[in-house]
């Protein structure tokens, strides 16, 4: 496509002479701008992908893909309902649970907590809990023994074997009237799932203890369901509703993870696309720098262009020379940005730790960003999209200056020489 002569002239123009130093500076700024734009886009998109994947795995690792609730009150005779739902195709498990809020007190301080009552077998089937025990053991998970998150233990100064008082919103009757139910529980295990919200506010309690504490008798508040494909719930929802209708006449409510977290994941997706558009402006600015540097180069090389035309070079050859000149800037900047972006994206957590050590501050506070480590997942489609965008903008930026160079009239260029 490009002859040896065209390549020689184009690369010769890249090596600016002393009087062309300003043009060379703009050229280097254009190359650096494209490289930084591509690298920044790759890193940001990878971190956003990592956020979504980490939050998705944490949320679905601790919460069911679908939950069955009673329209009002609790679910009675849940064993038959659970067994019938477990027979539905594509259902992995159906677990009766109790979900409720409570107040925790320790040495005069109080805060809210989210209590989840489950059987020991159900907790051991959750790798996000069973495999993330930081202290203690789940073998003691029975009676008045509970499991709490690492952030809660750190905040309240608790360790395995200590006691924690819970206050239930369900009141009990006494000779003096109604009073909130209070009970002290022993901490048998401390877990660390890596998500601040769960580690700071979740308490897991044996199912019989939760039924007694919240005065539910033999009832539960929900049946938690895990399915094979959480991304495609339409068919399995219908099957679960049909199965439940054959067991109980009570009015039930089925809520899936998409409905429970729709606003959260939608906001994350919108933020991802907006960040992509905003950071694309970096590449766009660099592309405009390519236009300005090439226009200045064309004006400076007007005499050379005229001589080339008088020696037999046609308009296409002149256009290809300057197109090749600008393309080198765009392609080189894109390649440098690609390599730099991939290196940073694959080592973002190590870089965060180095920055935290140097500055003495945590730039990725778990209280703000919910996760305890900075995630990064490089998506091939995103990388290809970013590279194609950078090449399109940078190569497109060379067209107008190259066209102007090809249109230059040799007579006018040499008139005052």
C-alpha positions in Angstrom: 0.0 0.0 0.0 2.9 2.4 0.8 6.0 2.5 -1.4 9.5 2.5 0.1 9.9 6.2 -1.0 6.7 7.2 0.8 7.8 5.4 4.0 11.2 7.1 3.8 9.8 10.6 3.4 7.1 10.1 6.1 9.6 8.9 8.7 12.0 11.6 7.7 9.4 14.2 8.6 9.0 12.6 12.0 12.6 13.5 12.8 12.1 17.2 13.2 15.0 19.6 12.6 15.9 22.3 15.1 13.6 24.9 13.6 10.7 22.4 13.7 11.1 21.7 17.4 7.7 23.0 18.3 6.0 20.7 15.8 7.9 17.8 17.3 6.8 18.7 20.8 3.1 18.7 19.7 3.7 15.3 18.0 5.1 13.8 21.2 2.2 15.2 23.2 -0.2 13.6 20.7 1.5 10.2 21.1 1.6 10.4 24.9 -2.1 11.6 25.0 -3.3 8.6 22.9 -1.2 6.2 25.0 -2.5 7.6 28.3 -6.1 7.6 27.0 -5.9 4.0 25.9 -4.2 2.9 29.1 -6.7 4.8 31.3 -9.7 3.3 29.5 -8.3 -0.2 29.8 -7.6 0.2 33.5 -10.9 1.8 34.3 -13.0 -0.7 32.3 -11.1 -3.6 33.9 -11.7 -2.2 37.4 -15.4 -1.6 36.7 -15.6 -5.2 35.3 -13.9 -6.4 38.5 -16.3 -4.5 40.6 -19.3 -6.0 39.0 -17.9 -9.6 39.0 -16.8 -9.3 42.7 -20.1 -7.8 43.8 -22.0 -10.3 41.8 -20.2 -13.2 43.3 -20.4 -11.8 46.8 -24.1 -11.0 46.6 -25.1 -14.3 45.0 -22.6 -16.2 47.2 -24.4 -15.2 50.3 -28.0 -14.6 49.1 -30.2 -16.9 47.1 -30.9 -16.5 43.5 -34.6 -16.4 44.4 -36.4 -16.1 47.7 -39.9 -17.1 48.5 -41.7 -15.0 51.1 -45.1 -15.0 52.7 -47.2 -12.0 51.6 -47.7 -11.2 55.3 -46.1 -12.8 58.4 -44.0 -16.0 58.2 -44.2 -19.2 56.2 -45.8 -22.1 58.0 -45.4 -25.8 57.2 -42.3 -24.9 55.1 -40.9 -28.5 54.9 -43.4 -29.6 52.3 -43.0 -26.4 50.3 -39.2 -26.7 50.5 -39.3 -30.3 49.3 -41.6 -29.5 46.4 -39.4 -26.5 45.2 -36.3 -28.7 45.5 -37.8 -31.1 42.9 -38.1 -28.4 40.3 -35.7 -28.8 37.4 -32.6 -26.5 37.5 -33.1 -25.9 41.2 -29.9 -26.7 43.1 -31.1 -26.2 46.6 -34.0 -24.8 48.6 -33.2 -23.7 52.2 -35.6 -22.4 54.9 -34.1 -19.3 56.5 -35.0 -16.5 58.9 -34.1 -12.9 57.9 -34.6 -10.2 60.5 -32.9 -7.1 61.9 -31.7 -6.7 65.4 -29.8 -4.3 67.6 -26.4 -5.4 69.0 -25.0 -4.0 72.2 -21.4 -4.2 73.6 -20.0 -2.2 76.4 -22.6 0.5 76.1 -22.3 0.9 72.3 -25.2 -0.1 70.1 -25.6 -0.6 66.3 -27.9 -2.4 63.9 -27.3 -5.9 62.5 -28.8 -8.2 60.0 -29.5 -11.6 61.5 -29.8 -14.7 59.3 -31.0 -17.9 60.9 -29.8 -21.1 59.0 -28.9 -24.7 59.6 -25.3 -25.7 59.9 -25.6 -27.9 56.8 -26.8 -24.9 54.8 -23.9 -22.7 55.9 -21.4 -25.4 55.1 -22.8 -25.5 51.6 -21.9 -21.8 51.1 -18.2 -21.6 50.1 -18.2 -17.8 50.6 -18.8 -18.5 54.3 -17.5 -22.0 55.0 -14.2 -21.4 53.3 -13.7 -17.8 54.6 -13.7 -18.5 58.4 -11.0 -16.2 59.9 -11.2 -17.5 63.5 -13.1 -20.2 65.3 -15.0 -23.0 63.6 -18.4 -23.8 62.3 -18.4 -27.1 64.2 -19.6 -25.2 67.3 -22.5 -23.5 65.3 -25.4 -24.7 67.5 -27.4 -23.6 70.5 -26.5 -20.0 71.5 -23.4 -19.9 69.3 -23.3 -17.4 66.4 -20.9 -16.4 63.6 -20.1 -12.7 62.9 -18.1 -10.8 60.3 -14.5 -9.7 60.7 -15.4 -6.0 60.4 -18.0 -6.2 63.2 -15.5 -8.1 65.4 -12.9 -5.5 64.8 -15.3 -2.6 65.3 -16.6 -4.0 68.6 -13.4 -5.5 69.8 -14.7 -9.1 69.8 -13.0 -12.4 69.4 -14.0 -16.1 69.4 -15.5 -17.0 72.8 -16.8 -13.5 73.7 -20.4 -12.8 74.2 -22.6 -10.4 72.2 -26.1 -9.2 73.3 -28.8 -9.0 70.7 -32.0 -7.0 71.1 -35.0 -8.2 69.1 -37.6 -5.8 67.7 -40.2 -8.4 68.8 -41.2 -7.5 72.3 -42.1 -9.9 75.1 -44.8 -9.5 77.8 -43.7 -9.0 81.4 -45.4 -8.0 84.6 -44.4 -4.4 83.8 -45.7 -4.5 80.3 -44.0 -5.1 77.0 -40.2 -5.1 76.8 -37.8 -5.9 73.9 -36.4 -9.4 73.9 -32.6 -9.5 74.8 -30.3 -12.5 74.8 -26.5 -12.9 75.0 -24.9 -15.2 72.4 -21.4 -16.7 72.2 -19.2 -16.0 69.2 -18.1 -19.3 67.7 -16.7 -18.2 64.4 -15.6 -15.0 62.6 -15.8 -14.9 58.8 -14.4 -12.6 56.2 -16.1 -12.7 52.9 -14.3 -9.6 51.5 -17.4 -7.3 51.3 -17.7 -4.6 53.8 -21.5 -4.6 54.1 -21.6 -8.3 55.0 -18.5 -8.4 57.2 -19.7 -5.4 59.2 -23.4 -6.1 59.7 -24.2 -9.8 59.1 -24.8 -12.3 61.9 -25.4 -16.0 61.2 -27.4 -17.8 63.9 -28.6 -21.5 64.1 -32.2 -21.8 62.8 -33.8 -23.0 66.1 -32.1 -20.2 68.0 -33.4 -17.6 65.5 -36.9 -19.0 65.7 -36.9 -18.7 69.4 -35.3 -15.3 69.5 -37.7 -13.7 67.0 -40.7 -15.6 68.5 -41.5 -17.5 65.2 -42.3 -20.9 66.7 -41.7 -23.5 64.0 -42.0 -20.9 61.1 -39.5 -19.3 58.9 -39.5 -16.0 57.0 -38.2 -17.2 53.6 -37.1 -20.1 51.5 -33.8 -19.4 49.8 -33.4 -21.0 46.4 -30.2 -21.5 44.3 -30.5 -22.4 40.6 -28.1 -23.5 37.9 -28.3 -20.4 35.8 -29.0 -17.2 37.8 -28.8 -15.1 34.6 -31.9 -16.9 33.1 -34.7 -17.1 35.7 -37.8 -16.8 33.5 -38.5 -20.5 33.1 -37.5 -21.6 36.6 -39.7 -18.8 38.1 -42.8 -20.2 36.5 -41.9 -23.7 37.6 -41.4 -22.7 41.2 -44.6 -20.7 41.3 -46.5 -23.7 39.9 -44.8 -26.1 42.4 -45.6 -23.8 45.3 -49.3 -23.5 44.3 -49.7 -27.3 44.7 -48.4 -27.3 48.2 -50.0 -24.3 50.0 -52.9 -22.0 49.5 -51.2 -19.2 51.2 -50.3 -16.1 49.2 -46.5 -16.2 48.5 -44.2 -13.7 47.0 -41.2 -14.7 44.8 -38.3 -12.2 44.6 -35.2 -12.9 42.6 -31.7 -11.3 42.9 -32.3 -9.0 39.9 -35.3 -7.4 41.6 -33.5 -7.2 45.0 -30.4 -5.5 43.5 -31.7 -4.0 40.3 -31.0 -0.3 41.2 -27.5 -1.2 42.4 -26.4 -3.2 39.3 -28.1 -0.7 37.0 -26.2 2.2 38.6 -23.0 0.3 38.2 -23.6 -0.3 34.5 -24.6 3.3 33.9 -21.4 4.5 35.7 -19.4 2.1 33.6 -20.7 3.5 30.3 -20.4 7.1 31.4 -16.8 6.6 32.5 -16.1 5.1 29.1 -17.5 8.2 27.3 -15.7 10.6 29.6 -12.3 9.0 29.3 -12.7 8.7 25.5 -12.3 12.5 25.5 -8.6 12.0 26.4 -8.1 10.1 23.1 -10.2 12.7 21.2 -8.1 15.6 22.5 -4.9 13.7 21.4 -6.5 13.2 18.0 -7.0 16.9 17.7 -3.4 17.4 18.6 -2.5 15.1 15.6 -4.6 17.3 13.4 -2.9 20.5 14.6 0.6 19.1 14.4 0.1 17.7 10.8 -1.5 21.0 9.6 1.6 22.8 10.9 3.8 20.3 9.3 2.0 20.6 6.0 2.5 24.4 6.1 6.1 24.1 7.0 6.8 21.5 4.3 5.0 23.4 1.5 8.2 23.9 -0.4 9.1 20.2 -0.2 5.6 19.2 -1.3 5.8 21.5 -4.3 9.2 20.0 -5.3 7.9 16.5 -4.9 4.9 17.4 -7.2 7.2 18.9 -9.8 9.4 15.8 -9.7 6.4 13.6 -10.6 4.7 12.7 -7.3 1.0 12.7 -7.7 -1.6 13.8 -5.1 -2.2 10.3 -3.9 1.5 9.9 -3.0 1.6 13.2 -1.1 -1.6 12.2 0.8 -0.2 8.8 1.7 3.1 10.4 3.0 1.3 12.6 5.5 -1.3 9.9 6.3 1.6 7.5 7.1 3.2 10.2 9.3 0.0 10.7 11.4 -0.8 7.0 11.4 2.6 6.2 13.0 1.7 8.6 15.9 -1.7 7.0 16.4 -0.6 3.4 16.1 2.5 3.8 18.3 0.5 5.6 20.9 -2.2 2.9 20.9 0.3 0.1 21.2 2.1 1.8 24.1 -1.2 2.5 25.8 -2.4 -1.1 25.3 0.8 -2.6 26.9 0.7 0.0 29.7 -3.0 -0.5 30.4 -2.7 -4.3 30.5 0.3 -4.2 32.9 -1.5 -1.8 35.3 -4.8 -3.7 35.1 -3.2 -7.0 36.0 -1.3 -5.5 38.9 -3.7 -2.9 40.2 -4.0 -4.4 43.7 -0.2 -4.5 44.1 0.0 -0.9 43.0 -2.7 0.1 45.4 -0.8 -1.5 48.3 2.4 0.3 47.3 0.5 3.6 47.1 -1.0 2.9 50.5 2.4 2.2 52.0 4.0 5.3 50.5 1.2 7.8 51.3 0.1 6.2 54.6 -3.6 6.4 53.5 -5.9 3.9 52.0 -7.0 5.1 48.5 -9.5 2.2 48.3 -11.4 2.3 51.7 -13.7 -0.6 52.1 -16.3 1.6 53.9 -16.7 3.5 50.7 -16.1 1.0 47.9 -17.7 -2.0 49.8 -14.8 -4.4 48.8 -11.6 -5.0 50.8 -9.4 -5.4 47.7 -9.3 -3.6 44.3 -10.6 -6.0 41.7 -9.7 -6.1 38.0 -11.0 -8.2 35.2 -9.7 -7.6 31.7 -12.4 -8.1 29.2 -11.1 -8.9 25.7 -14.1 -7.3 24.1 -13.5 -4.0 26.0 -9.8 -4.0 25.0 -10.6 -4.6 21.4 -13.3 -1.9 21.5 -10.9 0.6 23.1 -8.0 -0.2 20.6 -10.4 0.1 17.6 -11.7 3.4 18.9 -8.2 4.8 19.4 -7.1 3.7 15.9 -10.3 5.1 14.3 -9.9 8.5 16.0 -6.2 8.8 15.4 -6.3 7.6 11.8 -9.3 9.7 11.1 -7.5 12.7 12.4 -4.8 12.4 9.6 -7.3 12.5 6.7 -7.9 16.3 6.6 -4.3 17.4 6.9 -3.3 14.8 4.3 -6.0 16.0 2.0 -4.9 19.6 2.4 -1.3 18.6 1.6 -2.4 16.7 -1.6 -4.4 19.8 -2.7 -1.4 22.1 -2.4 -0.6 23.9 -5.7 3.1 23.7 -6.5 3.0 27.0 -8.3 1.6 28.9 -5.3 4.0 27.1 -2.9 7.1 28.1 -5.0 5.9 31.6 -6.0 7.8 33.5 -3.3 10.7 31.0 -3.0 
